[in-house]
Amino acid sequence: MKECLLDVVRKGDIAALERLALENALGEVTEAEKAALCRTAAKAGQARMLRHLFEHNHLYSVEKDGEGRTLLHYAASSGDRETAAFCLDVLGYDPMKGDRQGKTPLELAAEAEDGGALALFREHLGFGLEDCYRNPVLRGFHPDPSVIRAGEEYYLVNSSFTYFPGLPVSRSRDLVHWELVGHAAEDLEKSGLQGLPGGYGYWAPDIARMRGRFYVTATLRRNTPPQRLQMLTWAARPSGPWAAPVFLPLDGIDPSLFEDDDGKMYMLVNPGAILTEIGPEGQLLSEPEMIYFGDAKIKPEGAHLLKKDGWYYLFLAEGGTGEGHMETVVRSRNLRGPYEACPFNPVLGRRETDAYIRRGGHGKPVELPDGRWAFVYLCGRRTSDRTVMGRETALDPMTWTAEGWPMVNGLKGPSCLQRCPLPTRGEGGANREWLTPRGDPAALADFGQGKITLRCGKDPSSLEGAGLLLRRQTEGRFTFRAALDLSGGQEGDLAGLCGYYDEKSFFLFGLERRGGGYRLTVREQTGEKSTVRDLGPWSGPGAELQVEGNGLDRTLTASDGLETRVLGLRTEYLCDEGAFGEKRFTGATLGLAAVGIGKAVFEDVREEMTEWTPEGRDE
C-alpha cells in the first residue's frame, strides 16, 4: 500500500481519497491494508474519514490488531468524541473491553489530551474511570477463592498448598480492597504439611458461617494414602484463633459447606457434587451421595450450593485449571435433584485464549446488602504468554435473568476493568506476608531493627526444613533488593535472593562461603537438574543484591561498592506452564534464601512491582 493513501486517511482528505478511487488506486487493497487504513483514521480522530471508509469505499475492517485492540481503542487514544461515537454506537465496541494487556478504551480516553471521548464514555456508561477497579483484586498467587458476607464485611479464603502460614483469610468492606486478617491453618505441627511436594497440601478451601461460627474447610492433598482428606476448622471470628483441625475421611477434593433451611449441615466434595451430612464438629451423619456430576462433564470441581427463591443452585468449576476453565450452573427444587442446566452455560468462561484475563472459573457468589450480587473467582493474567503469577482472585458482577438464572458479567467473560460494586471503603493492598514451604517463618527468622536474620536450612530442593522466606510475586515487572551479610555463615553456607515456584523450579543468587573466602554463585533447579554457576571470588561477606524481573527474564546484580557484576536468566520454569512436575498450581514467589548451618543477615529489603507490558508497546 502506498504511503500516500495512509497520509490521505490520516489527514481526513475525503476528496483526495475519491480521486484515488477514480484512478483505481484502491482496487488491490488487501484485508491487512484495510485494517491499517481504519486504524489510522481512528487513531487520528478522523471521524468523517472512518465513516466514509465503511459506507462508501468498502475499505472497512473490524479485526483486532496483534495486541487485541479494537478500533475503539484507537479512537479513544485520539480523544475525539465523534470518532469514538462511531466506534461505540455504530460498530458496537465496548469501552470496558481490555486488549491483550488489559488496557481498555476508557483508560486510553482518560490519557488523551482531548477529553471528548472520555466525556462520551462517561455518558454512555453512567460512571467514570475513578469509579472502577482493575482485575485481579487479589494479585499474585491467590487461587480458588471462597467468599462470604457478614454484615457489612466480606471474608475470603484462598488455597495455600504447602506454604505456611496456610489458608489466608482476608477481609474487605467493598469487595475490591482486601487485607489479610489471619490464617485458618495456623498450627504447623497439626497442619499435615510436612514432607509434601509442591502443589500438594491445602486445596480449594471454602468459608461459611453456620450456627454462630465461621467455618473453613479444605482438602489436604497428600502424597501417601489416604491421598485426600477434608480438613475442617472453626472460629468465633475470621481472624481466629481457629480450632485444631479435624480431618474427615471423605475421598474427593474442593470441599464446600452448605446449611439448609432446616439447620442441617452438609459438605460437598468432587468429582461433581458428592453430598454428605455432617455435624457441627465434622461428624459424618450420612453416606456420601453424588447428586450431580456436571454439565460440561469435564473435570467437574469446586462445587458450591446456594439456595434462593426456593431453588437449589449448584455452581461448578469445569474444564480443568487451564485455558478451558469455566463456571457452570444447574438448579433443582430438591437438594438431591434432579438438576437442570442453565441454558447460558458456561456462565463464566474465556473463549479468547489470548486475552489478558484468562482461566475464569472456580468461583462463589455473594449477595450485597442492597440485593445485588457479585461473583468472586480465580483467573490467570497473561505475562509473556505465560501465567507467571499463578491463579489470582478476580471479581465481577452477577445478575439474574427473569427466569431465575445467574449470569456473570453479562456472559462477557472475565473483565479487566469493572465498576466498583460498593463505595470504596478500604486501602487494602497486596498481601505482603512472608511464607515458607512446609515451615514456619517465625521459627526460621528473627525480624527486628530493620534486619532479617535468617537461619540457614536445607536446600530449596528439599521437602524438609528449607531456609526460605518468600513473598508472592504480584506483577510481571519488579525489582527486589537486599543487602546481605554472610559473616555469620559457616563453610559451605550459601545465602542470597531467590525466585521460587516449587522445589523443582527455582534459582538462588548470592554468596557462598568456601575455602576461607566468598564466591558469587547462581544455583538453578529445573526439574531434576541442578546447575551451579560460579561467578568468581567475592571481596567479603557483604553484597548488595538485586533481582529485576521482566516477564520470564531476570537480571541479577551484585555489588560491593567497588565492583558490580550482572547476569541474565531466562526463567521459563517460574510459571504454571513450566515443564517440571505434575501439579503446578501455585505461582511465582521471590524472597530470601539461606542454605547450610549458620545464619545470614539481610537489611534494606525492598521491592517495587509494576504491571507488565510487552517491549515496544506504544504507551
C-alpha positions in Angstrom: 0.0 0.0 0.0 1.3 3.4 -1.0 2.2 5.7 1.9 0.2 8.4 0.1 -3.1 6.5 0.8 -2.3 6.3 4.6 -1.4 10.0 4.5 -4.7 10.9 2.9 -6.6 8.9 5.5 -4.5 10.4 8.3 -5.4 13.9 7.1 -9.0 13.1 6.6 -8.9 14.2 3.0 -12.0 12.6 1.6 -11.8 14.4 -1.8 -8.3 13.0 -2.3 -9.5 9.5 -1.4 -12.2 9.7 -4.0 -9.7 10.8 -6.6 -7.6 7.8 -5.8 -10.7 5.6 -6.1 -11.4 7.0 -9.6 -7.8 6.3 -10.6 -8.4 2.7 -9.5 -5.7 3.1 -6.8 -7.9 1.3 -4.3 -8.6 -1.8 -6.4 -5.9 -4.1 -4.9 -6.0 -3.1 -1.2 -5.6 -6.2 0.9 -7.5 -7.0 4.1 -4.5 -6.2 6.2 -4.2 -2.8 4.4 -7.9 -2.1 5.0 -7.3 -2.7 8.7 -4.4 -0.3 8.7 -6.5 2.4 7.0 -9.3 2.1 9.5 -6.9 2.1 12.5 -5.1 5.2 11.0 -8.3 7.1 10.7 -9.5 6.1 14.2 -6.1 7.0 15.8 -6.0 10.3 14.0 -9.6 11.1 15.2 -10.8 11.4 11.7 -14.5 10.5 12.2 -15.8 11.5 8.8 -13.0 9.6 7.0 -13.6 6.5 9.1 -17.3 6.6 8.4 -16.6 7.2 4.7 -14.3 4.1 4.6 -17.1 2.0 5.9 -20.0 3.5 4.0 -18.6 4.3 0.5 -15.3 2.6 -0.2 -15.8 -0.8 1.3 -12.4 -0.4 2.9 -13.7 -1.4 6.3 -12.2 -3.8 8.8 -13.3 -4.8 12.3 -10.3 -7.0 13.0 -8.4 -6.6 16.3 -4.7 -5.8 16.0 -2.0 -8.1 17.2 -2.4 -6.8 20.8 -6.1 -7.3 20.8 -7.1 -3.6 20.4 -10.3 -2.7 18.6 -11.0 0.4 16.6 -12.5 1.9 19.7 -9.1 1.6 21.4 -7.6 3.7 18.6 -10.4 6.2 18.6 -10.2 6.5 22.4 -6.5 7.3 22.2 -7.3 10.2 19.9 -9.8 11.6 22.4 -12.1 12.7 19.6 -15.7 12.3 20.6 -17.2 11.9 17.1 -14.7 9.1 16.2 -15.3 7.3 19.4 -19.1 7.7 19.0 -19.0 5.9 15.6 -17.0 3.0 17.0 -19.2 2.9 20.1 -22.7 3.4 18.7 -22.4 2.1 15.1 -19.7 -0.5 15.4 -20.8 -1.6 18.8 -17.5 -1.9 20.6 -17.3 -1.9 24.4 -15.3 0.9 26.2 -14.6 -1.6 29.1 -13.1 -4.3 26.8 -9.4 -4.9 27.6 -6.7 -5.6 25.0 -4.1 -8.4 25.5 -2.5 -6.3 28.3 -5.8 -5.4 29.9 -5.9 -1.8 28.6 -9.4 -0.6 27.9 -10.7 2.3 25.7 -12.0 4.0 28.8 -8.4 4.2 30.2 -7.0 5.3 26.9 -9.6 8.1 26.7 -8.5 9.3 30.1 -4.9 9.6 28.9 -5.8 11.5 25.8 -5.3 15.3 25.6 -8.8 15.7 24.0 -11.4 14.9 26.6 -14.3 14.4 24.2 -14.1 10.6 24.1 -13.9 10.4 27.9 -17.0 12.5 28.3 -18.8 10.3 25.8 -17.9 7.1 27.7 -19.0 8.6 31.0 -22.4 9.4 29.5 -22.7 6.0 27.9 -21.6 4.0 31.0 -23.1 6.2 33.7 -19.8 6.3 35.6 -16.1 7.3 35.1 -12.7 5.7 35.4 -12.5 6.9 39.0 -15.4 4.6 39.9 -13.6 1.5 38.6 -11.2 -1.2 39.7 -8.9 -3.5 37.8 -8.9 -7.2 38.0 -7.5 -9.2 39.7 -8.5 -7.7 43.0 -6.1 -10.1 44.9 -2.9 -10.1 42.8 -0.3 -12.8 42.8 -0.8 -16.4 43.9 -4.4 -16.4 45.4 -6.2 -19.3 43.8 -9.6 -20.9 44.5 -11.3 -18.1 46.3 -14.3 -18.6 48.5 -16.2 -15.6 50.0 -19.0 -14.8 52.5 -20.6 -11.6 53.8 -21.0 -10.9 57.5 -22.9 -7.7 58.0 -21.0 -5.0 56.1 -17.8 -7.0 55.9 -16.7 -9.7 53.5 -14.3 -12.5 54.2 -12.3 -14.5 51.7 -10.1 -17.6 51.9 -7.6 -18.9 49.3 -5.7 -22.1 48.7 -2.1 -22.2 50.1 -0.9 -25.7 49.1 2.4 -26.4 51.1 3.0 -22.8 52.1 2.8 -21.8 55.7 1.0 -20.0 57.3 -1.8 -21.7 55.4 -5.2 -20.8 54.1 -5.0 -17.0 54.3 -8.2 -15.2 55.4 -8.7 -11.7 54.0 -11.3 -9.0 54.9 -12.9 -6.3 52.8 -15.7 -3.8 53.1 -16.1 -3.1 49.4 -15.0 -6.5 47.7 -12.1 -4.7 46.0 -9.6 -3.7 48.7 -8.6 -6.7 50.8 -6.4 -7.0 53.9 -5.0 -10.2 55.5 -6.5 -10.8 58.9 -5.5 -14.4 59.7 -4.9 -18.0 58.6 -7.2 -21.0 59.1 -4.2 -23.3 59.1 -2.1 -21.6 61.8 -0.6 -24.6 63.7 2.3 -26.1 61.6 2.5 -29.3 63.7 -1.2 -30.0 63.2 -1.3 -28.9 59.6 -0.2 -32.2 58.0 2.1 -30.3 55.5 5.4 -31.9 56.5 7.1 -33.6 53.6 4.5 -32.8 50.9 5.7 -31.9 47.4 4.9 -28.5 46.0 1.4 -28.4 44.5 0.0 -30.7 47.3 -1.2 -29.5 50.7 -4.3 -27.4 51.2 -6.5 -27.2 48.1 -9.6 -25.2 47.3 -11.0 -24.0 50.6 -14.5 -22.8 51.5 -15.5 -20.4 54.2 -19.0 -20.4 55.6 -21.0 -19.0 58.6 -23.2 -21.5 60.3 -24.6 -22.0 63.8 -22.9 -18.9 65.1 -19.4 -19.9 63.9 -17.2 -19.3 61.0 -16.1 -22.5 59.3 -13.3 -23.2 56.9 -12.8 -26.5 55.1 -10.2 -27.5 52.5 -8.7 -30.7 51.0 -5.4 -31.8 52.4 -3.9 -33.4 49.3 -1.3 -35.9 50.5 1.4 -37.9 48.8 0.7 -41.1 50.7 -2.6 -43.0 51.5 -5.1 -41.7 52.2 -4.4 -39.3 49.4 -7.2 -36.9 50.1 -8.7 -35.8 53.5 -11.1 -33.0 54.2 -9.9 -30.6 56.8 -12.5 -28.7 58.9 -11.9 -25.9 61.4 -14.0 -23.2 63.0 -13.6 -19.9 64.9 -15.7 -17.3 66.6 -14.1 -14.7 64.3 -12.5 -15.0 60.9 -9.3 -13.6 62.3 -9.1 -16.6 64.6 -7.9 -18.3 66.7 -9.0 -21.4 64.7 -9.8 -24.7 66.3 -7.5 -27.6 65.9 -8.2 -29.1 62.5 -10.5 -32.1 62.1 -9.7 -34.4 59.2 -12.7 -36.1 57.6 -12.1 -39.4 55.8 -14.1 -38.3 52.7 -12.4 -39.0 49.4 -12.6 -36.1 46.9 -11.3 -32.6 46.5 -12.6 -29.0 46.7 -14.9 -29.3 49.7 -17.6 -26.8 50.4 -20.2 -26.3 53.2 -24.0 -25.7 53.0 -26.6 -25.2 55.7 -30.2 -25.8 54.6 -33.3 -24.1 55.9 -33.9 -27.0 58.4 -30.5 -26.3 60.0 -28.8 -29.4 58.6 -25.2 -29.0 57.6 -23.7 -30.6 54.5 -20.3 -31.0 52.9 -19.8 -31.3 49.2 -16.7 -32.8 47.6 -15.8 -33.6 44.0 -15.9 -35.0 41.3 -19.2 -33.3 40.6 -21.1 -32.8 43.8 -21.0 -35.6 46.4 -23.1 -34.7 49.3 -22.6 -35.8 53.0 -24.5 -34.5 56.0 -22.1 -33.5 58.8 -22.3 -32.4 62.4 -21.0 -29.1 63.8 -17.6 -30.6 64.6 -17.3 -32.7 61.5 -19.2 -35.8 62.5 -20.2 -37.8 59.4 -24.0 -38.2 59.6 -24.8 -39.8 56.2 -23.2 -41.8 53.5 -21.7 -39.7 50.6 -24.1 -39.4 47.7 -23.4 -37.9 44.3 -26.3 -35.5 43.5 -24.9 -34.2 40.2 -21.8 -34.9 38.1 -21.5 -31.8 35.8 -23.0 -30.0 32.8 -19.8 -29.9 30.7 -18.7 -33.2 32.3 -15.1 -32.1 32.0 -13.3 -32.3 35.4 -16.3 -31.0 37.4 -14.9 -29.5 40.6 -15.3 -26.6 43.1 -19.0 -27.2 43.8 -20.9 -24.5 45.8 -24.6 -24.7 46.8 -26.8 -21.6 47.1 -30.5 -21.6 48.0 -32.5 -18.7 46.5 -36.2 -18.3 45.9 -36.9 -21.9 46.6 -34.2 -23.2 44.2 -31.0 -25.0 45.0 -28.3 -23.6 42.7 -25.2 -25.7 42.2 -22.2 -23.8 40.9 -19.4 -26.0 39.4 -15.9 -25.3 38.1 -15.4 -27.3 34.9 -12.9 -27.8 32.2 -9.7 -28.2 34.3 -7.4 -25.5 35.6 -6.0 -24.4 32.2 -7.4 -22.4 29.3 -10.6 -24.3 29.2 -11.6 -23.4 32.8 -15.2 -22.2 33.2 -18.1 -22.0 35.6 -21.4 -23.8 35.0 -24.7 -23.6 37.0 -27.5 -26.1 37.5 -30.6 -25.9 39.7 -33.3 -28.0 41.3 -36.3 -27.6 43.6 -34.9 -30.5 45.7 -31.5 -30.7 47.3 -30.7 -34.1 45.9 -32.1 -33.3 42.4 -32.7 -33.9 39.6 -30.9 -30.8 38.5 -31.4 -28.9 35.2 -28.6 -27.0 33.5 -28.6 -23.2 32.9 -29.3 -22.5 29.2 -26.4 -19.9 29.2 -23.7 -22.3 30.4 -20.9 -21.6 30.9 -21.9 -18.5 32.9 -18.3 -17.6 33.1 -15.5 -18.6 30.8 -13.0 -17.1 28.5 -13.0 -18.4 24.9 -10.4 -15.9 23.9 -7.2 -17.8 24.9 -5.1 -14.7 24.0 -7.0 -12.4 26.4 -5.3 -10.6 29.3 -7.5 -12.2 31.9 -8.0 -15.9 31.3 -8.9 -19.1 33.1 -12.1 -17.6 34.7 -13.8 -20.1 36.9 -13.9 -21.8 40.3 -16.0 -19.1 42.0 -18.6 -18.4 44.5 -21.5 -15.8 44.5 -22.1 -13.4 47.3 -25.1 -11.1 47.9 -24.6 -7.4 48.6 -26.7 -5.6 51.2 -28.9 -4.0 48.6 -29.8 -7.2 46.8 -27.3 -7.1 44.0 -24.9 -10.0 43.6 -21.2 -10.4 42.9 -19.1 -13.3 41.8 -15.6 -13.9 43.2 -13.5 -16.4 41.1 -10.0 -17.4 40.1 -8.3 -16.1 36.9 -4.8 -16.0 35.3 -3.1 -13.0 33.9 -1.1 -13.0 30.7 2.6 -12.3 31.0 4.9 -13.2 28.2 2.1 -15.7 27.2 2.6 -17.5 30.5 0.8 -17.4 33.8 3.7 -16.2 35.9 1.8 -15.0 38.9 -0.3 -18.2 39.0 -4.0 -18.1 39.6 -5.3 -14.9 41.2 -8.6 -13.7 42.6 -11.0 -11.7 40.4 -14.4 -10.0 40.9 -17.3 -9.4 38.5 -21.0 -8.6 38.9 -23.5 -11.3 38.7 -27.1 -10.7 37.6 -30.2 -12.8 37.5 -32.5 -13.3 34.5 -36.3 -13.0 34.7 -36.3 -16.8 34.6 -34.0 -17.0 37.6 -30.7 -17.9 36.0 -27.4 -16.2 37.0 -25.1 -14.6 34.5 -21.6 -13.4 35.4 -20.5 -10.1 33.8 -23.2 -10.4 31.2 -21.6 -13.6 29.8 -18.7 -11.4 28.5 -16.1 -13.4 30.4 -13.6 -12.1 32.9 -13.3 -8.3 32.9 -10.1 -6.3 33.0 -11.8 -3.1 34.2 -15.1 -3.0 36.1 -17.2 -0.6 38.1 -16.8 -0.8 41.8 -19.8 -2.6 43.3 -19.7 -0.5 46.5 -18.3 2.8 47.6 -14.6 2.5 48.3 -14.2 1.6 52.0 -10.6 0.4 52.3 -7.0 0.8 51.3 -6.1 -2.9 51.3 -3.1 -3.6 49.1 -1.1 -6.7 48.0 -0.6 -9.5 50.5 3.0 -9.0 51.6 3.3 -11.7 54.3 6.3 -13.9 54.4 5.8 -17.6 53.6 7.8 -20.7 53.9 7.0 -24.0 52.2 6.3 -26.6 54.9 8.0 -24.4 57.6 7.2 -21.5 59.9 8.7 -18.2 59.0 8.5 -17.1 62.7 10.7 -20.0 63.7 13.1 -19.6 60.8 13.9 -15.9 61.1 14.2 -13.0 63.5 12.6 -9.7 62.4 13.7 -6.5 64.1 15.6 -3.3 63.9 15.3 -3.2 60.2 17.0 -6.5 59.8 16.0 -10.1 59.0 18.3 -12.7 60.5 17.6 -15.9 58.6 18.8 -19.2 60.0 20.4 -21.4 57.3 18.4 -24.5 56.4 18.2 -27.2 53.8 18.5 -26.6 50.1 15.3 -25.2 48.4 15.0 -28.5 46.6 14.4 -30.3 49.9 10.9 -31.2 51.2 12.1 -30.7 54.8 13.3 -27.5 56.5 14.3 -25.3 53.6 15.8 -22.0 54.6 13.3 -19.8 52.6 11.4 -16.6 53.3 9.1 -15.9 50.3 6.5 -13.4 49.1 4.1 -13.7 46.3 5.1 -12.0 43.0 2.2 -9.7 42.3 3.2 -8.1 38.9 5.2 -9.1 35.8 7.8 -6.4 36.3 9.6 -6.0 39.6 12.7 -5.1 41.4 13.6 -6.9 44.6 16.8 -6.0 46.5 18.5 -6.6 49.8 21.9 -6.1 51.5 23.4 -9.5 52.5 25.8 -10.1 55.3 27.1 -13.7 55.4 29.7 -13.2 58.1 27.6 -15.5 60.4 27.8 -18.3 57.9 29.9 -21.4 58.1 32.0 -23.2 55.5 29.7 -24.2 52.6 26.8 -21.9 53.5 25.0 -20.2 50.6 22.7 -17.2 51.0 21.0 -14.6 48.8 17.9 -13.8 46.8 15.6 -16.5 45.5 13.0 -16.9 42.8 10.9 -19.9 43.6 7.9 -21.8 42.2 8.4 -25.1 43.9 11.3 -27.4 45.0 11.9 -28.4 41.3 11.7 -24.8 39.9 13.8 -22.1 41.4 17.0 -20.1 41.3 19.2 -18.8 44.2 21.6 -15.9 43.6 24.1 -14.9 46.3 27.3 -15.6 48.2 28.8 -18.9 49.1 31.4 -19.3 51.9 34.1 -21.5 50.6 37.8 -22.2 51.2 38.0 -19.4 53.8 36.6 -16.8 51.4 33.5 -16.0 49.5 32.3 -16.6 46.0 29.4 -15.2 43.9 27.1 -18.1 42.9 23.9 -18.8 40.9 22.1 -22.0 41.5 19.2 -23.1 39.2 16.9 -26.1 39.7 14.9 -27.1 36.6 13.2 -30.4 37.3 15.7 -33.0 38.5 18.6 -31.0 37.1 20.6 -28.7 39.3 23.0 -26.2 37.7 25.6 -24.2 39.7 27.5 -21.3 38.1 30.5 -20.0 40.0 30.8 -16.3 39.1 34.2 -15.9 40.8 35.6 -14.8 44.1 34.0 -12.0 46.1 35.6 -9.4 48.2 34.0 -10.3 51.5 30.8 -11.4 53.3 28.7 -8.4 52.2 26.9 -7.7 49.0 24.1 -5.5 47.6 22.0 -8.0 45.7 19.2 -7.2 43.3 16.8 -9.2 41.1 15.0 -7.3 38.3 12.1 -9.2 36.7 10.6 -8.6 33.3 8.1 -11.3 32.2 10.2 -14.5 32.3 13.5 -12.7 32.2 15.6 -12.0 35.4 18.5 -9.7 35.7 20.7 -10.4 38.7 23.1 -7.7 40.0 25.6 -7.9 42.8 27.8 -5.0 44.1 30.3 -4.5 46.9 30.6 -0.7 46.4 33.6 -1.1 44.1 32.6 -3.8 41.7 29.3 -4.7 40.1 28.5 -7.9 38.3 25.4 -8.6 36.2 23.9 -11.8 34.9 20.7 -12.5 32.9 18.5 -15.6 33.4 15.5 -16.9 31.4 13.2 -18.4 34.0 10.7 -20.4 31.9 10.3 -22.7 35.0 8.8 -19.9 37.2 5.3 -20.2 35.9 2.3 -22.6 35.8 3.3 -23.7 32.3 6.8 -24.7 33.3 7.9 -28.2 32.2 8.6 -29.7 35.6 6.2 -31.5 37.9 2.6 -32.6 37.5 0.8 -30.3 40.0 1.8 -26.8 39.1 -1.0 -24.9 40.9 0.8 -22.2 42.8 2.6 -19.2 41.3 6.0 -17.4 41.3 7.4 -16.1 44.5 10.5 -14.2 45.4 12.4 -13.7 48.6 15.4 -14.6 50.7 17.3 -17.9 51.0 20.0 -19.3 53.3 21.4 -22.9 53.0 23.7 -24.6 55.4 24.2 -24.4 59.2 25.0 -20.8 60.0 22.9 -17.6 59.6 22.6 -14.8 57.1 21.5 -11.2 57.8 19.5 -9.2 55.3 19.0 -5.4 55.6 17.1 -2.8 53.5 14.8 -5.4 51.9 12.8 -3.6 49.3 10.6 -4.3 46.3 8.8 -2.4 43.5 6.1 -4.0 41.4 4.8 -2.7 38.0 2.3 -4.3 35.7 4.0 -6.0 32.8 3.7 -4.7 29.2 5.5 -6.2 26.2 8.6 -4.5 24.9 8.0 -1.9 22.2 4.4 -1.3 23.1 3.2 2.3 22.3 2.1 3.6 25.7 
